């Protein structure tokens, strides 16, 4: 399983979508269990989907770049 052993380096700017993805996932869980965040559930789900797709895309492009080197 060489897929999990590939090392990449990320800058702080590239980690922002990943951090937003994780934060929105936590907020979605909080929205499910708390009425205060329930009106924001759909917005949080959209932010989560956008940031998770951006993070996965950046991760795959970094892996392709590291394989070329």
C-alpha positions, 0 to 999 in steps of 0.5 A: 500500500504505497498510497499511504506512504507518499509524503507531501509538503503543504504550505499554510495557505494550502491547508486553509480548505482542509481546515475549513472542511474539518471545521464545517464537519464539526459544525454540521455535527453540532448543528445536528444535535443543537437547535442553535445551528440547525438553521445553518445546516444547509450552508454548512453542508455546502461549505463542507462539500466545497472544501472537501473537494478542493482538499482532495483535488489539491492532495491528488495534484500534489501526489502527481507532482511528487511522482514526477520528481 
